């Protein structure tokens, strides 16, 4: 055996031994310092959908499971899992049937489609709402309306949003879990939550006065207050030149929809955003 061959052989054996030793040390360290999880936490975690979306207010499903087990979070905290998951978790904890609040969904409050609201200039750049907002405050004539470049769509992990042919995002109520990602992503902050059963929507976000709105948008709110006066249940109040609906009072009489001259208030079936 030549000296070179011996050196190579010794090197190979040394590396193999070093690798084996490192593996043994890692295995020991893993066992010695591993974090032991409460079996009940593991049980609850197994019932969660593992979306890790943060909609519950916790950074991960593991964190939520730990909070549920110690009583810091409700078994119904997971919005993705819904009522079925909530009841399974409640049963695993020895609790009765879980009371789940009405499901909320995201809604986009702007009717300023490409047809209804014009543009100040032709934008050619990155297809992102934050990017276009940096250019003169956005290309839409309405400084409160949807920019239409799909930043909210990209943020949705559940495929519940898509861009419509009219330049506005469309929400799929069956897929939306109200995780809040689109609310955070929207630079104009015109996405909010409404109850899944809501029968009327305010399809505008402007805070400008009526005369100014009429010049730039065909369906913008002109603050005429007719909807507020028509609501016998007192579910509509004006705030910053816009009607705000209290869904706990709304009786779905649709009188507000009938009297709105700009068709700003709509039923979900007529809305381009649902």
N, C-alpha and C positions, 0 to 999 in steps of 0.2 A: 504494500500500500504506500503510495507516494505521500509526501508531506502535505501537498495541496489537497489530496483526497481526504486525508485524516482531518485536516482543518475544517473542510466542508462538512464532514460527518459529525464532528464535535459541535459545530455551529448548529446543525439541524437538531441534534439531540438536545442541546442547550435551549434552543427556542421552544422545542416541544415541552420540555420540563417547565420552562418559564410560563408557557401558555397554560399548562395543567395547573400549576401553582396559582396563577392569577384567577383561573376559573374557580378553583377551590376556595380562594379567599373571597371572591365575589359571592359565591353561593353561601358562604358562612355569614358574610355581612348582610346579605339579603334576608336570611333567616333571623339573624340577631336583631336587626334594626327595622324589620318590617312593621308597618302600622297595622295593628289588629283591628278589624272592623267588627262592630257589634253584629251578631247574627241577625238581629231584628232589622238593623239598617240594611243588611244585604238582602233580606227578604223584601223590604219595601222598595229597595233599588231595583230588584228584579221585576217589580210590577210597573215601574215607571218606563216610559217609552225611550229613555236615553237620548233625547234630542239635544240636551245641553244648550237650549236656546236662550235661557235666562228670563223667559217670560214670567216665571214664578217669583223673580226677584233675587234668586240665588244663583251663584256663578256656575253651578253644575248640578246634575241630578243627584250626585253623591251628597252634596251640601244640603239639598232639599230633603233627601231621605233622612239624613241625620237630624235635621230640624223637625221633621214630622214625628220621628220616634221620640224625641225629648219634649214634644208638645209646643215647640216654637212656631210651627207651621201647620196649617190645616191640611188634612188628607186630600182636600179638593184643590190644593194650591197649583197643581200641574194643569195648565190650560190645554196642553197638547193632548193629554190623556183623557180629559173630559170626565163625564159622570161615571162611566164604566170603571176607569182606573181609580177614581176617588172611592167608589164603593168597595173595590177589591182591597185597597189600602186600609180603609176603615175596618173591614172584616178581619184583616190580618192583625190589626191592633186590638181586636176584641170590642170594637165600637159598632154602633148600629148603622143603619143606612145613612150615608153622607148627604147632607143638604147642599146641593150645588146651585150657585147663583146663575141667573140667566146668562147665557153665553153672549159675549161681546164680540164684535167684528170691527175691523178697520173700515173707515169711510173717508173718501176723498172729497172735500168740500170746495169744488170748483167746477163750474160749467163752461169755463173759458176755453173751449175746444178751438182747433184751428179755424173752424167756421165761425164761431161766435166771438172770438177775440183776436184782433190782429197783432202784428209784430212791429217792433220799432226798427229792426234791421235784420238782415239775413246772417245768421250765425254759422260759421264754418270752423269747427274745432272739435274738441273731445266731447263725445256724446255723454255728458254728465251734467246734472243740474247744478252742482257746486261749481263746475268749471264755467258754465255759461253765466252764472250769477256774478262772476268776477269781471265779466265784460259789460260794463255799463249798467250793472244791476239786473241783467237778464234781458232777453230779447222780446218778451211779451209786453204789450202795451199796459196791461194791468200789473202793477207792482206787488200785488198780493196773490195773483193767480198761479196755477200750476205751470212750471217751466216745460214739462213734457219730455224730459230726456231720460226718464226711467231709472233714476237713482234708487227710488223706492223699490222698484221691481228687482233690481240686483241685490237689494238687502234682504229680500224675503227668502227664507230657507224652506218654505213649505209650498212653493209654486202657487201661491194664492193671488199673485198679482201679475198682470201682463199689460202691455201697452195696447190701447185700443186704436182703431183706425182714425179716430178723431183727435189723436194726440194727447189723450188723457189716460191714466192708468185705470184698469178695471179690476175690481176685487171679486174673487170667487168666494162667496160666503161659506161654502161647504168646506173649503180648505183653510180659511183664515182661522188662526188660533189666538189672535190678539197678542202676539209675542212682543209687539212694540218696536220691532226692528225698522219698519217703514216709517214710523212716527219720528224716530231719531234721525233717520237718513234724510228725510225731506227738509231741505234748507229753508223753505217757506213756512214750514210748520202748519200745513193745512190738512194734515191727516189726523183723524181723531177716532175715538171709539163710539159706537152706537150699539144699542141692544139688537140682537139678531132679529127680534120681532118688530123692530121699529117700522112704522107705516109711513112716516114722512121724513124728508131730509131737507136741510137748507144747503143748497148747491152753490154757495158763494162764500168767499172769504174776505172780500174787500172791506175796508174801513172808510173808504172815500164817500163823499156825499153823492146823492142821486144824480145831480146834473153832470158831474164828472164821470160817473160810472156809465151813464147812457152813451157817452161819446166813444167809449172804448170796448164795451161788451154788450152783446144782445140779450144776455140772460142774467146780468149782474143785478144785485139788490139795489133798489133806489131809495130804501129807507122810508117807504110810504106809510108803514105801520098798519096797513090794511089787515095783514095776517094777525097781528097782535089784537086788533079790535074784533076780528072775527072769531077768535078762540074763546068760546064760552067757558072752557075749563081752566083758563088762565095759565096754559102751558107754554105760552110764547111771551117773551119779554125782549125788548130791544136793548142791545149792548154794542157800543162802538159802531152804530149805524147798521147793525145786523141783527136779525131775529135769532134768538137762542131758544131751543126747545127743551123743556123739562119733560123727559120721557116718562117720568113717574106720574105725571099729570095728564099726559096726552091720551085722549080717548079715541083717536083715529077717526074723528068725524070728517076729516079732510076739507073742512071749510077754509083753512089757510091755503090749501092747494088751489081751491076754486077762485079765491079772490086775488091771488098774486098776479099782478099785471105783467110781470117779467118772466113768469114761469121759473122763478128761482127756487121756490119750494115745490118739491116733487114727491111722488110716491116711489118706493124702490123699483117698482116695475118700469117706471118711466125714466129713471135716472141712468145716465151713461156711465156711472161709476160703480154700479152694483149689478 
